[in-house]
Amino acid sequence: MKRTGCILAAAAFSFGLSTGVAFAFDPPPWCELVKNKNAAENAICTTASLADLDNIMNLTYAFAVDPLPAAQKPILKASQADWLKQTRNGCGADHACLARVMKIRTATLDDIHARMHF
């Protein structure tokens, strides 16, 4: 599926959440894998709107890392790991903070992807 198709599907899902259209809450797949979740992870795994933002951000990350030259992939992977540890987890359980930083990170990742497709 093309990136725009995935983003449109994610946006449609998000629209359904914001308009009250009934969708089953589906936490990100990693929620079941992480045993000892921190406050930020717990908030994302138990809040539909944050889980939706996390899913969109993770999809955008995949699209950003995929076209990178092999030498640059570890740099973005390390950057994402640092972002998770410092920025996302720094929000704790603050929903507004988590939403804000995930939207900013998604925009950054989207920009990286756009620059790889001139």
Backbone as JSON Lines, residues from 0, in Angstrom:
{"i":0,"aa":"M","n":[0.84,-1.17,0.0],"ca":[0.0,0.0,0.0],"c":[0.89,1.23,0.0]}
{"i":1,"aa":"K","n":[0.54,2.19,-0.8],"ca":[1.31,3.43,-0.84],"c":[1.15,4.17,0.48]}
{"i":2,"aa":"R","n":[2.13,5.0,0.78],"ca":[2.13,5.77,2.01],"c":[0.86,6.6,2.14]}
{"i":3,"aa":"T","n":[0.43,7.27,1.08],"ca":[-0.75,8.12,1.17],"c":[-1.99,7.29,1.48]}
{"i":4,"aa":"G","n":[-2.05,6.09,0.94],"ca":[-3.18,5.23,1.24],"c":[-3.22,4.84,2.7]}
{"i":5,"aa":"C","n":[-2.05,4.54,3.28],"ca":[-1.97,4.17,4.69],"c":[-2.34,5.35,5.58]}
{"i":6,"aa":"I","n":[-1.82,6.53,5.22],"ca":[-2.11,7.71,6.03],"c":[-3.59,8.05,5.93]}
{"i":7,"aa":"L","n":[-4.18,7.91,4.73],"ca":[-5.61,8.18,4.59],"c":[-6.43,7.19,5.4]}
{"i":8,"aa":"A","n":[-6.03,5.93,5.41],"ca":[-6.74,4.94,6.21],"c":[-6.64,5.28,7.69]}
{"i":9,"aa":"A","n":[-5.45,5.69,8.13],"ca":[-5.26,6.08,9.53],"c":[-6.08,7.32,9.85]}
{"i":10,"aa":"A","n":[-6.12,8.27,8.92],"ca":[-6.91,9.49,9.13],"c":[-8.39,9.16,9.21]}
{"i":11,"aa":"A","n":[-8.86,8.24,8.38],"ca":[-10.27,7.84,8.42],"c":[-10.59,7.2,9.76]}
{"i":12,"aa":"F","n":[-9.67,6.39,10.27],"ca":[-9.86,5.78,11.57],"c":[-9.93,6.85,12.65]}
{"i":13,"aa":"S","n":[-9.01,7.81,12.58],"ca":[-9.0,8.9,13.54],"c":[-10.28,9.72,13.45]}
{"i":14,"aa":"F","n":[-10.77,9.96,12.23],"ca":[-12.01,10.7,12.03],"c":[-13.16,9.96,12.71]}
{"i":15,"aa":"G","n":[-13.17,8.64,12.55],"ca":[-14.22,7.85,13.18],"c":[-14.2,8.0,14.69]}
{"i":16,"aa":"L","n":[-13.01,8.05,15.27],"ca":[-12.91,8.24,16.72],"c":[-13.45,9.61,17.12]}
{"i":17,"aa":"S","n":[-13.1,10.64,16.35],"ca":[-13.49,12.0,16.73],"c":[-14.97,12.28,16.48]}
{"i":18,"aa":"T","n":[-15.61,11.5,15.61],"ca":[-17.02,11.74,15.32],"c":[-17.94,10.8,16.07]}
{"i":19,"aa":"G","n":[-17.37,9.89,16.81],"ca":[-18.19,8.98,17.6],"c":[-18.62,7.74,16.85]}
{"i":20,"aa":"V","n":[-18.13,7.54,15.63],"ca":[-18.43,6.32,14.91],"c":[-17.81,5.17,15.69]}
{"i":21,"aa":"A","n":[-18.56,4.13,15.87],"ca":[-18.1,3.03,16.72],"c":[-17.0,2.21,16.04]}
{"i":22,"aa":"F","n":[-15.85,2.16,16.66],"ca":[-14.74,1.31,16.27],"c":[-14.28,0.61,17.54]}
{"i":23,"aa":"A","n":[-13.88,-0.63,17.4],"ca":[-13.33,-1.32,18.57],"c":[-11.96,-0.73,18.88]}
{"i":24,"aa":"F","n":[-11.7,-0.52,20.16],"ca":[-10.39,0.0,20.57],"c":[-9.37,-1.1,20.38]}
{"i":25,"aa":"D","n":[-8.34,-0.79,19.62],"ca":[-7.29,-1.75,19.32],"c":[-5.95,-1.13,19.7]}
{"i":26,"aa":"P","n":[-5.44,-1.44,20.89],"ca":[-4.16,-0.87,21.31],"c":[-3.04,-1.31,20.37]}
{"i":27,"aa":"P","n":[-1.96,-0.52,20.32],"ca":[-0.83,-0.9,19.47],"c":[-0.34,-2.31,19.82]}
{"i":28,"aa":"P","n":[0.14,-3.04,18.82],"ca":[0.59,-4.43,19.06],"c":[1.66,-4.55,20.14]}
{"i":29,"aa":"W","n":[2.52,-3.54,20.28],"ca":[3.59,-3.63,21.26],"c":[3.06,-3.63,22.69]}
{"i":30,"aa":"C","n":[1.82,-3.2,22.9],"ca":[1.27,-3.14,24.26],"c":[1.24,-4.51,24.93]}
{"i":31,"aa":"E","n":[1.01,-5.55,24.14],"ca":[0.98,-6.9,24.7],"c":[2.38,-7.46,24.94]}
{"i":32,"aa":"L","n":[3.36,-6.91,24.25],"ca":[4.72,-7.43,24.35],"c":[5.5,-6.84,25.53]}
{"i":33,"aa":"V","n":[5.19,-5.6,25.88],"ca":[5.93,-4.91,26.95],"c":[5.28,-5.26,28.29]}
{"i":34,"aa":"K","n":[6.02,-5.92,29.13],"ca":[5.49,-6.37,30.43],"c":[5.42,-5.24,31.46]}
{"i":35,"aa":"N","n":[6.52,-4.58,31.71],"ca":[6.58,-3.52,32.73],"c":[6.52,-2.16,32.04]}
{"i":36,"aa":"K","n":[5.3,-1.71,31.77],"ca":[5.12,-0.46,31.06],"c":[5.36,0.74,31.97]}
{"i":37,"aa":"N","n":[5.96,1.8,31.4],"ca":[6.09,3.04,32.15],"c":[4.79,3.83,32.02]}
{"i":38,"aa":"A","n":[4.71,4.99,32.66],"ca":[3.47,5.77,32.68],"c":[3.02,6.18,31.28]}
{"i":39,"aa":"A","n":[3.95,6.57,30.42],"ca":[3.6,6.96,29.06],"c":[3.05,5.77,28.28]}
{"i":40,"aa":"E","n":[3.7,4.65,28.39],"ca":[3.25,3.44,27.69],"c":[1.86,3.01,28.18]}
{"i":41,"aa":"N","n":[1.63,3.06,29.48],"ca":[0.32,2.72,30.02],"c":[-0.76,3.65,29.47]}
{"i":42,"aa":"A","n":[-0.46,4.93,29.4],"ca":[-1.44,5.9,28.89],"c":[-1.77,5.6,27.44]}
{"i":43,"aa":"I","n":[-0.75,5.29,26.63],"ca":[-0.96,5.0,25.21],"c":[-1.76,3.7,25.04]}
{"i":44,"aa":"C","n":[-1.43,2.71,25.84],"ca":[-2.08,1.4,25.7],"c":[-3.52,1.38,26.19]}
{"i":45,"aa":"T","n":[-3.92,2.37,26.97],"ca":[-5.27,2.37,27.53],"c":[-6.14,3.53,27.05]}
{"i":46,"aa":"T","n":[-5.62,4.35,26.14],"ca":[-6.37,5.51,25.66],"c":[-6.45,5.45,24.14]}
{"i":47,"aa":"A","n":[-7.66,5.34,23.62],"ca":[-7.85,5.16,22.18],"c":[-7.21,6.26,21.35]}
{"i":48,"aa":"S","n":[-7.37,7.5,21.75],"ca":[-6.84,8.6,20.94],"c":[-5.31,8.58,20.93]}
{"i":49,"aa":"L","n":[-4.69,8.24,22.05],"ca":[-3.22,8.15,22.09],"c":[-2.73,6.93,21.33]}
{"i":50,"aa":"A","n":[-3.46,5.82,21.43],"ca":[-3.1,4.62,20.67],"c":[-3.17,4.89,19.18]}
{"i":51,"aa":"D","n":[-4.18,5.65,18.76],"ca":[-4.32,6.01,17.35],"c":[-3.13,6.86,16.9]}
{"i":52,"aa":"L","n":[-2.76,7.85,17.7],"ca":[-1.6,8.69,17.36],"c":[-0.32,7.85,17.31]}
{"i":53,"aa":"D","n":[-0.19,6.91,18.22],"ca":[0.99,6.05,18.25],"c":[1.04,5.18,17.0]}
{"i":54,"aa":"N","n":[-0.1,4.62,16.6],"ca":[-0.14,3.8,15.39],"c":[0.23,4.61,14.15]}
{"i":55,"aa":"I","n":[-0.29,5.83,14.06],"ca":[0.04,6.7,12.93],"c":[1.52,7.04,12.93]}
{"i":56,"aa":"M","n":[2.05,7.38,14.11],"ca":[3.47,7.72,14.21],"c":[4.35,6.53,13.82]}
{"i":57,"aa":"N","n":[3.99,5.34,14.27],"ca":[4.78,4.15,13.95],"c":[4.74,3.84,12.45]}
{"i":58,"aa":"L","n":[3.6,4.05,11.83],"ca":[3.49,3.87,10.39],"c":[4.35,4.89,9.66]}
{"i":59,"aa":"T","n":[4.31,6.13,10.11],"ca":[5.12,7.18,9.5],"c":[6.6,6.89,9.69]}
{"i":60,"aa":"Y","n":[6.98,6.38,10.85],"ca":[8.37,5.99,11.09],"c":[8.8,4.92,10.09]}
{"i":61,"aa":"A","n":[7.97,3.92,9.86],"ca":[8.31,2.85,8.92],"c":[8.53,3.41,7.52]}
{"i":62,"aa":"F","n":[7.68,4.37,7.12],"ca":[7.84,4.98,5.81],"c":[9.07,5.87,5.73]}
{"i":63,"aa":"A","n":[9.47,6.45,6.85],"ca":[10.66,7.31,6.87],"c":[11.93,6.49,6.81]}
{"i":64,"aa":"V","n":[11.98,5.39,7.53],"ca":[13.22,4.6,7.61],"c":[13.42,3.74,6.36]}
{"i":65,"aa":"D","n":[12.35,3.28,5.75],"ca":[12.45,2.35,4.63],"c":[13.32,2.85,3.47]}
{"i":66,"aa":"P","n":[13.13,4.08,2.96],"ca":[13.92,4.5,1.79],"c":[15.32,5.01,2.11]}
{"i":67,"aa":"L","n":[15.66,5.1,3.38],"ca":[16.98,5.63,3.74],"c":[18.1,4.72,3.26]}
{"i":68,"aa":"P","n":[19.23,5.3,2.89],"ca":[20.41,4.47,2.6],"c":[20.8,3.69,3.86]}
{"i":69,"aa":"A","n":[21.38,2.54,3.66],"ca":[21.73,1.65,4.78],"c":[22.53,2.35,5.87]}
{"i":70,"aa":"A","n":[23.43,3.24,5.5],"ca":[24.26,3.93,6.49],"c":[23.46,4.9,7.35]}
{"i":71,"aa":"Q","n":[22.32,5.37,6.86],"ca":[21.52,6.34,7.62],"c":[20.44,5.7,8.49]}
{"i":72,"aa":"K","n":[20.08,4.46,8.21],"ca":[19.02,3.79,8.98],"c":[19.35,3.7,10.47]}
{"i":73,"aa":"P","n":[20.58,3.32,10.85],"ca":[20.88,3.26,12.29],"c":[20.79,4.63,12.97]}
{"i":74,"aa":"I","n":[21.05,5.68,12.22],"ca":[20.96,7.03,12.79],"c":[19.51,7.35,13.15]}
{"i":75,"aa":"L","n":[18.58,7.08,12.23],"ca":[17.16,7.35,12.51],"c":[16.65,6.41,13.6]}
{"i":76,"aa":"K","n":[17.09,5.15,13.59],"ca":[16.66,4.21,14.63],"c":[17.12,4.68,16.01]}
{"i":77,"aa":"A","n":[18.36,5.16,16.1],"ca":[18.87,5.67,17.39],"c":[18.12,6.93,17.79]}
{"i":78,"aa":"S","n":[17.82,7.79,16.82],"ca":[17.07,9.0,17.1],"c":[15.68,8.67,17.64]}
{"i":79,"aa":"Q","n":[15.04,7.65,17.04],"ca":[13.71,7.25,17.5],"c":[13.77,6.68,18.91]}
{"i":80,"aa":"A","n":[14.79,5.88,19.17],"ca":[14.95,5.31,20.51],"c":[15.17,6.41,21.55]}
{"i":81,"aa":"D","n":[16.0,7.39,21.21],"ca":[16.23,8.52,22.11],"c":[14.94,9.32,22.32]}
{"i":82,"aa":"W","n":[14.19,9.53,21.23],"ca":[12.94,10.27,21.33],"c":[11.97,9.55,22.27]}
{"i":83,"aa":"L","n":[11.86,8.23,22.12],"ca":[10.96,7.45,22.99],"c":[11.37,7.6,24.46]}
{"i":84,"aa":"K","n":[12.65,7.45,24.7],"ca":[13.17,7.47,26.07],"c":[13.07,8.87,26.7]}
{"i":85,"aa":"Q","n":[13.5,9.87,25.97],"ca":[13.59,11.22,26.53],"c":[12.28,12.0,26.43]}
{"i":86,"aa":"T","n":[11.76,12.08,25.21],"ca":[10.63,12.98,24.96],"c":[9.3,12.33,25.31]}
{"i":87,"aa":"R","n":[9.0,11.19,24.67],"ca":[7.71,10.55,24.93],"c":[7.59,10.14,26.39]}
{"i":88,"aa":"N","n":[8.57,9.41,26.88],"ca":[8.48,8.93,28.26],"c":[8.58,10.08,29.27]}
{"i":89,"aa":"G","n":[9.17,11.19,28.84],"ca":[9.24,12.38,29.7],"c":[7.88,12.99,29.98]}
{"i":90,"aa":"C","n":[6.9,12.66,29.15],"ca":[5.53,13.16,29.38],"c":[4.83,12.41,30.5]}
{"i":91,"aa":"G","n":[5.32,11.24,30.84],"ca":[4.62,10.44,31.84],"c":[3.22,10.11,31.34]}
{"i":92,"aa":"A","n":[2.23,10.24,32.22],"ca":[0.85,9.93,31.87],"c":[0.07,11.16,31.4]}
{"i":93,"aa":"D","n":[0.75,12.25,31.14],"ca":[0.1,13.49,30.69],"c":[-0.38,13.34,29.25]}
{"i":94,"aa":"H","n":[-1.68,13.15,29.09],"ca":[-2.26,12.89,27.77],"c":[-2.01,14.02,26.79]}
{"i":95,"aa":"A","n":[-2.15,15.26,27.22],"ca":[-1.95,16.41,26.33],"c":[-0.49,16.46,25.86]}
{"i":96,"aa":"C","n":[0.43,16.22,26.76],"ca":[1.86,16.21,26.42],"c":[2.15,15.09,25.42]}
{"i":97,"aa":"L","n":[1.63,13.9,25.7],"ca":[1.86,12.77,24.79],"c":[1.31,13.05,23.4]}
{"i":98,"aa":"A","n":[0.1,13.57,23.34],"ca":[-0.5,13.88,22.03],"c":[0.35,14.9,21.29]}
{"i":99,"aa":"R","n":[0.78,15.93,21.99],"ca":[1.58,16.99,21.36],"c":[2.9,16.45,20.83]}
{"i":100,"aa":"V","n":[3.63,15.69,21.64],"ca":[4.95,15.23,21.19],"c":[4.83,14.17,20.09]}
{"i":101,"aa":"M","n":[3.77,13.36,20.13],"ca":[3.6,12.37,19.06],"c":[3.24,13.05,17.74]}
{"i":102,"aa":"K","n":[2.45,14.1,17.78],"ca":[2.12,14.84,16.56],"c":[3.37,15.52,15.99]}
{"i":103,"aa":"I","n":[4.18,16.09,16.85],"ca":[5.42,16.74,16.4],"c":[6.37,15.7,15.8]}
{"i":104,"aa":"R","n":[6.53,14.56,16.46],"ca":[7.43,13.52,15.95],"c":[6.93,12.97,14.62]}
{"i":105,"aa":"T","n":[5.61,12.79,14.51],"ca":[5.04,12.31,13.25],"c":[5.34,13.29,12.12]}
{"i":106,"aa":"A","n":[5.21,14.58,12.39],"ca":[5.51,15.6,11.37],"c":[6.99,15.56,10.99]}
{"i":107,"aa":"T","n":[7.86,15.35,11.97],"ca":[9.3,15.26,11.69],"c":[9.6,14.04,10.82]}
{"i":108,"aa":"L","n":[9.01,12.91,11.17],"ca":[9.23,11.69,10.39],"c":[8.66,11.83,8.98]}
{"i":109,"aa":"D","n":[7.52,12.48,8.88],"ca":[6.9,12.72,7.58],"c":[7.81,13.6,6.72]}
{"i":110,"aa":"D","n":[8.45,14.57,7.34],"ca":[9.38,15.44,6.63],"c":[10.6,14.65,6.14]}
{"i":111,"aa":"I","n":[11.11,13.76,6.97],"ca":[12.25,12.92,6.56],"c":[11.85,12.08,5.35]}
{"i":112,"aa":"H","n":[10.66,11.5,5.4],"ca":[10.18,10.7,4.28],"c":[10.03,11.54,3.02]}
{"i":113,"aa":"A","n":[9.48,12.72,3.15],"ca":[9.26,13.59,1.99],"c":[10.59,13.98,1.34]}
{"i":114,"aa":"R","n":[11.61,14.22,2.15],"ca":[12.91,14.61,1.61],"c":[13.59,13.47,0.86]}
{"i":115,"aa":"M","n":[13.2,12.24,1.14],"ca":[13.78,11.08,0.46],"c":[13.11,10.83,-0.89]}
{"i":116,"aa":"H","n":[12.0,11.53,-1.17],"ca":[11.25,11.34,-2.42],"c":[11.11,12.66,-3.13]}
{"i":117,"aa":"F","n":[12.19,13.14,-3.73],"ca":[12.14,14.44,-4.39],"c":[11.4,14.33,-5.69]}
